[in-house]
Amino acid sequence: MEAPPTPPVPLAALLADRELGLRHLAGPAEADVHGVHASEMADPSPYLLGGELLLTAGAELGADPDGYVSGLVAAGAAALGFGVAPVHEEVPAALAAACARYGLPLLEVPPRTPFTAVARSVWRLMAQARTRELRRVAEVQQSLATAAARPDPVAAVLARLAASLGGWAALLTGPAAGAAAAAPGPSGGPAAAPGSAAAPAAPAAGIVRAAGAGVGEEVLGAVRELARRVAGGAAATATDASGGTHLAVYAVGGGRVLALATPARVPGDHTIASVAAVLLTLITAERPAGAEAAALARLLLGGSPAGALGGPGPWYAVHARGGADPQALAAALGTVLLDPDGPALRLLTDREPAPQPGWRLGVSAPAGPDALAAADAQARRALERAEAARTPLARHSDSGFAGLVGEAEARAHAEALLGPLSPALRDTLRAWLAHHGSWDRSAAALGLHRNTVRQRIARAAALLDRDLDDPDTRMELWFALTRAPGA
């Protein structure tokens, strides 16, 4: 499963750091900080990506603090940190008033605190938050996999999911994908959220199971509308909000929908819910999945492929599009290892696949349990060739490095890796790597000051969450930069 994004740093965490000694002066006391930028420009807003704590000593503040602050707010700055003593003995009152008017948090940075110390604290807190979130996601994934092995797996998975997210989880089915029912309360009727009217009863056939805190009528109505968007197969997932409650629905297959209502939503919740949706797809399939479904669950949750599959193979990865009955295709290929979510069906079988009526198939080379990721990529490229040639089946035939990383896949990987970087940051990173990390030669090639290059490279490293001094990281980034769209 994809790792959750890096959580931002709450402004309160920086204010609580006694070593920094920051003091809140104006504007809201709460904000999410996604990065740090220092600038003494009269208008630094064009150089912000949004979410930054901007640090300045006010050297070019000028006589228009309103224009300065409004520009920062328009650029999406999270907060302003003003360093006193180098230029101003205290934070200008007009600046504090402007921050209060525009709702921008203003912090005083004492003379003893270097701006670099503030930046390092933000990166440290970000790294700690990401580690905590990755650990939480891994622990919940393991608990969901354990729940899926219990005698009543649907109820167990929903209960574990609701407890992990601190909300309500339900599996809807049939027409109820558009007519959700409330979780049963202690008396057997629908449970209502505290302070809300009891939710009206919905058709019992519309819900398989529900777990967690009950929800009110307004939330149920919003879930009902949201579920319609995925029940018909138009989308795999959808999100919304209702009265401060976060809603999410995930297609489970066979017209079923996993519905969630939670009081909050943090970066790892989508990853956790996606794992639960995969597990529910497996355990509610019309054909019993048995040991093979458990094997797929272990594979998806990061287990050992060799141990999960229980045999050396050979195995074939298959990508498929076109037909109307994925379960019938899986049966024809002699497997229940089926992932129905995504742009194409993905299957894993120990039988050599043959063409199937109504389907276009891409088939990998035979692979052992330790090479399934490469086989999956081969099958994806083979399906692209099958669709381009309008043939019912194409098999992997490439060899060497090109067979491991096709052009389309390389471009997709490059765009995903470099996605957080603006065009200016990409150009700077490319020049810096091309000049082997030399600040002066990179600055000369780009026509920039060497300090600007340093700031951009530091920003790129923070956005990518990578150590740019690592040779493996530099190699991967150079590969991506030379294959990204427009390179």
C-alpha positions as CSV (number, residue, x, y, z in Angstrom):
1,M,0.0,0.0,0.0
2,E,1.1,3.6,-0.7
3,A,2.7,5.3,2.3
4,P,0.7,8.2,3.9
5,P,1.9,11.7,3.2
6,T,4.1,13.5,5.7
7,P,1.9,15.2,8.4
8,P,2.3,18.9,8.9
9,V,3.7,20.4,12.1
10,P,1.2,22.1,14.4
11,L,2.2,25.7,15.2
12,A,1.5,24.9,18.8
13,A,4.4,22.3,18.8
14,L,6.8,25.1,17.8
15,L,5.4,27.5,20.4
16,A,5.9,24.7,23.0
17,D,9.6,24.3,22.2
18,R,11.2,26.2,25.1
19,E,14.6,26.2,23.4
20,L,13.3,28.2,20.5
21,G,11.5,30.7,22.7
22,L,8.9,31.7,20.1
23,R,6.1,34.0,21.3
24,H,2.7,34.3,19.7
25,L,1.8,37.9,19.1
26,A,-1.2,38.2,16.7
27,G,-3.5,36.2,14.5
28,P,-4.7,32.7,15.2
29,A,-2.6,30.5,17.5
30,E,-3.2,27.4,15.4
31,A,-1.9,26.6,11.9
32,D,-0.4,23.7,10.1
33,V,3.3,24.3,9.0
34,H,4.5,22.3,6.0
35,G,7.9,24.0,5.6
36,V,10.1,27.0,6.5
37,H,11.3,29.8,4.3
38,A,13.5,32.8,5.2
39,S,13.4,36.0,3.1
40,E,14.2,39.7,3.5
41,M,12.5,40.5,0.2
42,A,9.9,43.3,0.1
43,D,7.4,40.8,-1.4
44,P,8.4,37.1,-0.9
45,S,5.0,35.8,-1.8
46,P,5.9,34.7,-5.4
47,Y,8.5,32.4,-4.0
48,L,6.2,30.6,-1.6
49,L,4.5,27.2,-2.3
50,G,2.0,27.5,0.5
51,G,2.0,26.2,4.0
52,E,5.4,27.8,5.0
53,L,6.4,29.5,8.2
54,L,8.0,32.6,6.7
55,L,10.9,34.0,8.7
56,T,12.1,37.6,8.3
57,A,13.9,40.3,10.2
58,G,11.9,43.0,8.4
59,A,14.8,44.6,6.5
60,E,12.5,45.4,3.6
61,L,9.2,45.6,5.4
62,G,8.5,49.2,4.3
63,A,5.6,51.4,5.1
64,D,2.8,49.0,3.8
65,P,2.5,46.1,6.2
66,D,-1.0,45.5,5.0
67,G,0.2,44.8,1.5
68,Y,3.0,42.6,2.8
69,V,0.7,40.5,5.0
70,S,-2.1,40.3,2.4
71,G,0.4,39.0,-0.2
72,L,1.6,36.3,2.3
73,V,-2.0,35.2,3.0
74,A,-2.8,35.1,-0.7
75,A,0.2,32.9,-1.3
76,G,-1.0,30.5,1.4
77,A,1.7,31.1,4.1
78,A,1.0,29.3,7.3
79,A,2.5,31.9,9.7
80,L,5.0,34.7,9.9
81,G,8.0,34.6,12.3
82,F,9.6,38.0,12.9
83,G,13.2,38.1,14.3
84,V,13.8,41.1,16.5
85,A,17.1,43.0,17.2
86,P,19.0,42.8,13.9
87,V,16.8,45.5,12.3
88,H,13.8,46.2,14.6
89,E,14.1,46.3,18.4
90,E,10.5,45.0,18.6
91,V,7.9,43.7,16.3
92,P,6.2,46.7,14.6
93,A,2.7,47.3,15.9
94,A,1.4,48.0,12.4
95,L,2.6,44.5,11.3
96,A,0.9,42.9,14.3
97,A,-2.3,44.7,13.5
98,A,-2.2,43.6,9.9
99,C,-1.7,40.0,10.9
100,A,-4.7,40.2,13.2
101,R,-6.8,41.7,10.4
102,Y,-5.9,39.1,7.8
103,G,-5.8,36.2,10.2
104,L,-2.1,35.3,9.8
105,P,-0.4,33.9,12.9
106,L,2.5,36.2,13.9
107,L,5.4,34.9,16.1
108,E,8.2,36.8,17.7
109,V,11.6,35.1,17.2
110,P,14.0,36.2,20.0
111,P,17.5,37.4,19.2
112,R,19.1,34.3,20.6
113,T,17.3,32.0,18.2
114,P,18.8,31.6,14.7
115,F,16.3,31.1,11.9
116,T,18.1,27.8,11.0
117,A,17.2,26.5,14.5
118,V,13.5,27.1,13.8
119,A,13.8,25.3,10.4
120,R,15.6,22.3,11.9
121,S,13.0,22.0,14.6
122,V,10.3,21.9,11.9
123,W,12.0,19.2,9.9
124,R,12.7,17.2,13.1
125,L,9.0,17.4,14.2
126,M,8.0,16.4,10.7
127,A,10.2,13.4,10.7
128,Q,8.9,12.3,14.1
129,A,5.3,12.8,13.0
130,R,5.9,10.8,9.8
131,T,7.5,8.0,11.8
132,R,4.6,7.9,14.2
133,E,2.1,7.8,11.4
134,L,3.9,5.0,9.5
135,R,4.0,3.0,12.7
136,R,0.3,3.6,13.3
137,V,-0.6,2.5,9.8
138,A,1.5,-0.6,10.0
139,E,0.0,-1.6,13.3
140,V,-3.6,-1.1,12.1
141,Q,-2.9,-3.0,8.9
142,Q,-1.7,-6.0,11.0
143,S,-4.8,-5.8,13.2
144,L,-7.1,-5.7,10.2
145,A,-5.4,-8.7,8.7
146,T,-5.8,-10.5,12.0
147,A,-9.5,-9.5,12.2
148,A,-10.1,-10.8,8.6
149,A,-9.0,-14.3,9.8
150,R,-11.7,-14.5,12.6
151,P,-14.9,-16.5,12.3
152,D,-17.0,-13.5,11.5
153,P,-14.5,-11.5,9.4
154,V,-16.8,-8.7,8.2
155,A,-17.9,-7.7,11.7
156,A,-14.3,-8.0,13.0
157,V,-12.8,-5.9,10.2
158,L,-15.5,-3.2,10.6
159,A,-15.1,-3.1,14.4
160,R,-11.3,-2.9,14.1
161,L,-11.6,-0.1,11.5
162,A,-14.1,1.9,13.4
163,A,-12.0,1.7,16.6
164,S,-8.8,2.6,14.8
165,L,-10.3,5.7,13.1
166,G,-12.5,6.7,16.1
167,G,-15.7,6.8,14.1
168,W,-18.4,4.7,12.3
169,A,-17.8,2.1,9.7
170,A,-20.4,0.2,7.7
171,L,-20.6,-2.2,4.7
172,L,-23.5,-1.3,2.5
173,T,-24.9,-3.7,-0.2
174,G,-27.3,-3.8,-3.1
175,P,-29.7,-0.9,-3.4
176,A,-28.5,0.4,-0.1
177,A,-25.3,1.6,-1.6
178,G,-27.6,4.5,-2.1
179,A,-29.7,4.0,1.0
180,A,-27.5,3.6,4.1
181,A,-28.8,2.5,7.4
182,A,-27.6,3.6,10.8
183,A,-25.6,1.4,13.1
184,P,-27.9,-0.5,15.4
185,G,-28.2,1.0,18.9
186,P,-28.5,-0.8,22.2
187,S,-32.2,-1.4,21.8
188,G,-31.7,-2.8,18.3
189,G,-32.8,0.4,16.5
190,P,-30.5,2.9,14.8
191,A,-28.0,4.7,17.0
192,A,-27.9,8.4,17.0
193,A,-24.9,10.7,17.5
194,P,-24.9,12.6,20.8
195,G,-27.1,15.7,20.6
196,S,-28.8,14.6,17.4
197,A,-32.3,13.3,16.7
198,A,-32.5,9.5,16.3
199,A,-31.9,8.5,12.7
200,P,-34.9,7.0,10.9
201,A,-34.8,3.3,10.2
202,A,-33.5,2.4,6.7
203,P,-34.2,-0.9,4.9
204,A,-32.4,-3.7,6.7
205,A,-31.4,-5.2,3.4
206,G,-29.3,-2.1,2.8
207,I,-26.6,-2.8,5.3
208,V,-24.5,-5.8,5.9
209,R,-22.8,-4.8,9.1
210,A,-21.9,-1.6,11.0
211,A,-19.6,-0.8,13.9
212,G,-18.6,2.2,16.0
213,A,-20.4,5.2,17.2
214,G,-23.9,5.8,15.7
215,V,-24.5,8.6,13.3
216,G,-27.3,11.1,12.9
217,E,-29.8,11.6,10.1
218,E,-27.8,14.4,8.4
219,V,-24.7,12.3,8.2
220,L,-26.6,9.3,7.0
221,G,-28.1,11.4,4.2
222,A,-24.7,12.6,3.1
223,V,-23.3,9.0,3.2
224,R,-26.3,8.0,1.1
225,E,-25.5,10.5,-1.6
226,L,-21.8,9.8,-1.5
227,A,-22.2,6.1,-1.8
228,R,-24.2,6.4,-5.0
229,R,-21.0,7.8,-6.6
230,V,-19.1,4.6,-6.2
231,A,-21.9,1.9,-6.1
232,G,-22.3,2.0,-9.9
233,G,-18.6,1.7,-10.6
234,A,-18.1,5.4,-11.7
235,A,-15.4,5.8,-9.0
236,A,-13.4,3.7,-6.6
237,T,-13.6,6.1,-3.7
238,A,-15.1,9.4,-2.8
239,T,-15.0,11.8,0.2
240,D,-17.1,14.6,1.6
241,A,-17.9,16.3,4.9
242,S,-21.2,16.9,6.8
243,G,-21.5,19.1,9.9
244,G,-17.9,18.6,10.8
245,T,-17.9,14.9,10.2
246,H,-15.5,13.5,7.6
247,L,-17.1,11.0,5.2
248,A,-15.5,8.5,2.9
249,V,-16.8,5.6,0.8
250,Y,-14.9,2.9,-1.0
251,A,-16.1,0.4,-3.7
252,V,-15.8,-3.1,-2.4
253,G,-17.2,-5.0,-5.4
254,G,-20.5,-6.7,-6.2
255,G,-22.3,-3.4,-5.6
256,R,-21.0,-3.2,-2.0
257,V,-19.6,-0.1,-0.5
258,L,-17.5,0.6,2.6
259,A,-18.7,3.8,4.3
260,L,-16.9,5.7,7.0
261,A,-17.9,8.7,9.2
262,T,-15.1,10.0,11.4
263,P,-14.7,13.2,13.5
264,A,-11.2,13.8,12.0
265,R,-9.1,12.6,9.1
266,V,-5.3,12.3,9.3
267,P,-2.9,11.4,6.5
268,G,-2.7,7.7,7.2
269,D,-6.5,7.1,7.4
270,H,-6.9,6.7,3.6
271,T,-4.2,4.0,3.5
272,I,-5.9,2.2,6.4
273,A,-9.3,2.4,4.8
274,S,-8.0,1.2,1.5
275,V,-6.5,-1.9,3.2
276,A,-9.9,-2.5,4.9
277,A,-11.7,-2.2,1.5
278,V,-9.3,-4.8,-0.1
279,L,-9.9,-7.2,2.8
280,L,-13.7,-6.7,2.6
281,T,-13.6,-7.3,-1.1
282,L,-11.9,-10.6,-0.5
283,I,-14.0,-11.9,2.3
284,T,-17.3,-10.9,0.7
285,A,-16.6,-12.3,-2.7
286,E,-19.3,-14.5,-4.1
287,R,-16.7,-17.3,-4.6
288,P,-15.1,-18.3,-1.3
289,A,-11.5,-17.1,-1.3
290,G,-10.1,-19.5,1.4
291,A,-6.4,-19.8,1.7
292,E,-5.7,-18.0,-1.5
293,A,-7.5,-14.9,-0.3
294,A,-5.5,-15.0,2.9
295,A,-2.4,-15.2,0.8
296,L,-3.3,-12.1,-1.2
297,A,-4.1,-10.3,2.0
298,R,-0.7,-11.1,3.4
299,L,0.9,-9.9,0.2
300,L,-1.0,-6.6,0.2
301,L,0.0,-6.1,3.8
302,G,3.7,-6.5,3.3
303,G,4.1,-10.2,4.2
304,S,6.6,-12.5,2.6
305,P,5.4,-13.5,-0.9
306,A,7.2,-16.9,-0.6
307,G,5.5,-17.6,2.8
308,A,2.1,-16.3,1.7
309,L,1.8,-18.2,-1.6
310,G,3.1,-21.5,-0.2
311,G,4.9,-22.6,-3.3
312,P,7.7,-21.7,-5.7
313,G,5.4,-21.2,-8.7
314,P,5.9,-20.3,-11.4
315,W,3.3,-17.5,-11.1
316,Y,1.8,-15.2,-13.7
317,A,0.7,-11.7,-13.1
318,V,-2.2,-10.7,-15.3
319,H,-3.7,-7.2,-16.0
320,A,-7.1,-7.2,-17.7
321,R,-9.8,-4.8,-19.1
322,G,-13.0,-5.1,-21.1
323,G,-15.2,-7.8,-19.6
324,A,-18.2,-7.4,-17.3
325,D,-17.6,-10.2,-14.7
326,P,-14.2,-10.1,-13.0
327,Q,-15.1,-13.2,-10.8
328,A,-15.8,-15.2,-14.0
329,L,-12.4,-14.2,-15.4
330,A,-10.7,-15.2,-12.2
331,A,-12.5,-18.6,-12.3
332,A,-11.4,-19.1,-15.9
333,L,-7.8,-18.4,-15.0
334,G,-8.0,-20.8,-12.1
335,T,-7.5,-18.3,-9.3
336,V,-9.2,-16.1,-6.7
337,L,-6.3,-13.8,-6.3
338,L,-8.1,-10.8,-7.8
339,D,-7.7,-7.1,-7.2
340,P,-10.7,-5.4,-8.8
341,D,-9.7,-1.8,-7.8
342,G,-7.7,0.3,-10.2
343,P,-7.6,1.2,-13.8
344,A,-7.3,-2.5,-14.7
345,L,-8.0,-5.8,-13.0
346,R,-5.0,-7.4,-11.5
347,L,-4.8,-11.2,-11.0
348,L,-2.2,-13.7,-9.9
349,T,-2.3,-17.3,-11.1
350,D,-0.2,-20.4,-11.2
351,R,-1.7,-21.5,-14.5
352,E,-0.4,-20.1,-17.9
353,P,-3.2,-17.8,-19.0
354,A,-5.0,-18.2,-22.3
355,P,-7.1,-15.6,-24.2
356,Q,-10.6,-15.1,-22.6
357,P,-13.7,-13.9,-24.6
358,G,-14.5,-10.2,-24.1
359,W,-11.2,-9.4,-22.3
360,R,-7.9,-8.0,-23.2
361,L,-5.1,-9.5,-21.1
362,G,-1.5,-8.6,-20.4
363,V,0.5,-11.5,-19.0
364,S,3.9,-11.4,-17.3
365,A,6.7,-13.8,-17.8
366,P,6.6,-16.7,-15.3
367,A,8.0,-15.5,-12.0
368,G,8.9,-16.9,-8.6
369,P,7.4,-15.5,-5.4
370,D,10.3,-13.1,-4.9
371,A,9.7,-11.4,-8.3
372,L,6.0,-10.6,-8.2
373,A,6.5,-6.8,-8.2
374,A,8.5,-7.0,-11.5
375,A,5.9,-9.4,-12.9
376,D,3.1,-6.9,-12.0
377,A,4.9,-4.2,-14.0
378,Q,5.4,-6.6,-16.9
379,A,1.7,-7.4,-17.0
380,R,0.8,-3.7,-17.0
381,R,3.0,-3.0,-20.0
382,A,1.8,-6.1,-21.8
383,L,-1.8,-5.0,-21.4
384,E,-0.8,-1.6,-22.9
385,R,0.6,-3.5,-26.0
386,A,-2.5,-5.7,-26.2
387,E,-4.8,-2.6,-26.3
388,A,-2.6,-0.8,-28.8
389,A,-2.6,-3.8,-31.1
390,R,-6.2,-4.7,-30.4
391,T,-5.3,-8.3,-29.6
392,P,-6.9,-10.4,-26.9
393,L,-3.7,-11.3,-25.1
394,A,-0.1,-10.0,-25.0
395,R,2.8,-11.5,-23.1
396,H,5.9,-9.9,-21.7
397,S,8.8,-10.2,-24.1
398,D,11.2,-7.5,-23.2
399,S,14.6,-8.3,-21.7
400,G,17.3,-6.4,-20.0
401,F,16.9,-3.0,-18.3
402,A,14.2,-1.9,-20.7
403,G,12.1,-4.9,-19.6
404,L,12.4,-3.9,-16.0
405,V,11.5,-0.3,-16.4
406,G,9.4,0.6,-19.5
407,E,9.2,4.2,-20.8
408,A,5.6,4.8,-19.7
409,E,6.3,3.3,-16.3
410,A,9.5,5.3,-15.9
411,R,7.6,8.5,-16.7
412,A,4.8,7.7,-14.3
413,H,7.3,6.9,-11.5
414,A,9.2,10.2,-12.3
415,E,6.1,12.3,-12.1
416,A,5.0,10.6,-8.8
417,L,8.5,11.1,-7.2
418,L,8.9,14.7,-8.4
419,G,5.3,15.7,-7.9
420,P,5.9,17.9,-4.9
421,L,8.5,20.0,-6.8
422,S,7.6,23.1,-8.8
423,P,9.2,23.6,-12.2
424,A,11.8,26.0,-10.7
425,L,12.8,23.5,-8.0
426,R,13.1,20.7,-10.6
427,D,15.3,22.8,-12.8
428,T,17.5,23.8,-9.9
429,L,17.8,20.2,-8.7
430,R,18.7,19.0,-12.2
431,A,21.4,21.6,-12.5
432,W,22.8,20.9,-9.0
433,L,22.9,17.1,-9.7
434,A,24.5,17.7,-13.2
435,H,27.2,19.8,-11.5
436,H,27.8,17.1,-8.8
437,G,26.5,19.3,-6.0
438,S,28.7,22.3,-6.7
439,W,26.9,25.4,-5.5
440,D,29.0,27.9,-7.5
441,R,28.8,26.0,-10.8
442,S,25.1,25.3,-10.4
443,A,24.4,29.0,-9.6
444,A,26.4,30.1,-12.7
445,A,24.6,27.7,-14.9
446,L,21.2,28.9,-13.7
447,G,22.1,32.6,-13.5
448,L,21.2,32.6,-9.8
449,H,22.9,33.6,-6.5
450,R,24.5,30.6,-4.8
451,N,22.4,31.2,-1.7
452,T,19.2,31.0,-3.8
453,V,20.5,27.6,-5.1
454,R,21.1,26.5,-1.5
455,Q,17.6,27.5,-0.4
456,R,16.0,25.8,-3.3
457,I,17.9,22.5,-2.8
458,A,17.0,22.6,0.9
459,R,13.4,23.1,0.0
460,A,13.5,20.2,-2.5
461,A,15.0,17.9,0.0
462,A,12.3,18.8,2.5
463,L,9.4,18.3,0.0
464,L,10.8,15.0,-1.2
465,D,11.7,13.9,2.4
466,R,15.0,12.6,1.0
467,D,18.7,12.8,1.9
468,L,20.3,14.4,-1.1
469,D,23.8,13.5,0.2
470,D,22.9,9.8,-0.4
471,P,24.3,8.5,-3.7
472,D,21.3,6.2,-4.2
473,T,18.9,9.1,-3.8
474,R,20.9,11.2,-6.2
475,M,20.9,8.4,-8.8
476,E,17.1,7.9,-8.5
477,L,16.4,11.6,-8.7
478,W,18.6,12.0,-11.8
479,F,16.8,9.0,-13.4
480,A,13.4,10.7,-12.6
481,L,14.5,14.1,-13.8
482,T,15.6,12.8,-17.2
483,R,12.4,10.9,-17.7
484,A,9.7,13.2,-16.3
485,P,7.2,14.6,-18.8
486,G,8.8,17.6,-20.5
487,A,12.3,16.5,-19.6
